[in-house]
Amino acid sequence: MPGLLRGVARVGAATAVSNRVSRRQANRWAQQGTLPAQGLGRVPAAAPPATPAAAAVDPIEQLTKLGELRDKGLLTDAEFEAQKAKLLA
């Protein structure tokens, strides 16, 4: 039983650290005016060149993703509204 409790404590601590790092990174992206790539925790060293297919992203899908980021606390309401305005402009 003590081993199980230690394991649970480790998982809890790892989750807390991961969440804190994610929030910090989201704040940095928000300050830069950019959104993270698909793999929220991974940012490529060099972004690939934009393709015409990337420009044809469904705005509803993007709004859904922005809403999820806001619901997770990674975006503030103001950041969400700013990104939403960019998508709908």
C-alpha positions as CSV (number, residue, x, y, z in Angstrom):
1,M,0.0,0.0,0.0
2,P,2.7,2.6,0.8
3,G,4.2,1.9,-2.7
4,L,0.9,2.7,-4.3
5,L,0.6,5.9,-2.4
6,R,4.1,6.9,-3.4
7,G,3.2,6.2,-7.0
8,V,0.0,8.2,-6.8
9,A,1.9,11.1,-5.3
10,R,4.5,11.0,-8.1
11,V,1.7,11.1,-10.7
12,G,0.0,14.0,-9.0
13,A,3.3,16.0,-8.8
14,A,4.1,15.2,-12.4
15,T,0.6,16.3,-13.5
16,A,0.9,19.6,-11.5
17,V,4.3,20.4,-13.1
18,S,3.1,19.5,-16.6
19,N,0.0,21.7,-16.2
20,R,2.1,24.6,-14.9
21,V,4.5,24.3,-17.8
22,S,1.6,24.2,-20.2
23,R,0.1,27.4,-18.7
24,R,3.4,29.2,-18.9
25,Q,3.9,28.2,-22.5
26,A,0.4,29.2,-23.4
27,N,1.0,32.6,-21.8
28,R,4.2,33.1,-23.9
29,W,2.3,32.1,-27.1
30,A,-0.4,34.6,-26.2
31,Q,2.1,37.4,-25.6
32,Q,3.6,36.6,-29.0
33,G,0.2,36.5,-30.6
34,T,0.6,32.9,-31.8
35,L,-1.2,29.7,-31.1
36,P,0.6,26.4,-30.5
37,A,0.9,23.7,-33.1
38,Q,-1.3,20.6,-33.0
39,G,0.8,18.8,-30.3
40,L,0.2,21.5,-27.6
41,G,3.3,20.6,-25.7
42,R,5.6,20.4,-28.7
43,V,6.8,23.3,-30.8
44,P,8.9,22.5,-33.8
45,A,12.4,24.1,-34.0
46,A,11.7,25.5,-37.4
47,A,8.1,25.8,-38.7
48,P,7.5,24.2,-42.1
49,P,6.6,26.6,-44.9
50,A,3.0,27.5,-45.1
51,T,1.0,25.5,-47.7
52,P,-2.2,26.5,-49.4
53,A,-3.9,23.6,-47.6
54,A,-2.9,25.2,-44.2
55,A,-4.7,28.4,-45.2
56,A,-8.0,26.6,-45.9
57,V,-8.5,25.5,-42.2
58,D,-12.1,25.4,-41.2
59,P,-12.9,28.4,-38.9
60,I,-15.4,26.4,-37.0
61,E,-12.8,23.8,-36.2
62,Q,-10.3,26.5,-35.1
63,L,-13.0,28.2,-32.9
64,T,-13.7,24.8,-31.3
65,K,-10.0,24.4,-30.5
66,L,-9.7,27.9,-29.2
67,G,-12.8,27.2,-26.9
68,E,-11.1,24.1,-25.6
69,L,-7.9,26.0,-24.8
70,R,-10.0,28.6,-23.0
71,D,-12.0,26.0,-21.1
72,K,-8.7,24.4,-20.0
73,G,-7.5,27.8,-18.7
74,L,-4.7,28.1,-21.3
75,L,-6.4,31.2,-22.9
76,T,-8.1,34.1,-21.1
77,D,-11.4,35.3,-22.3
78,A,-9.8,38.4,-23.9
79,E,-7.2,36.2,-25.7
80,F,-10.0,34.0,-26.9
81,E,-12.0,37.0,-28.2
82,A,-9.0,38.4,-30.0
83,Q,-8.2,35.1,-31.8
84,K,-11.9,34.7,-32.6
85,A,-12.0,38.2,-34.2
86,K,-8.9,37.3,-36.3
87,L,-10.6,34.1,-37.5
88,L,-13.8,35.8,-38.4
89,A,-12.3,38.8,-40.0
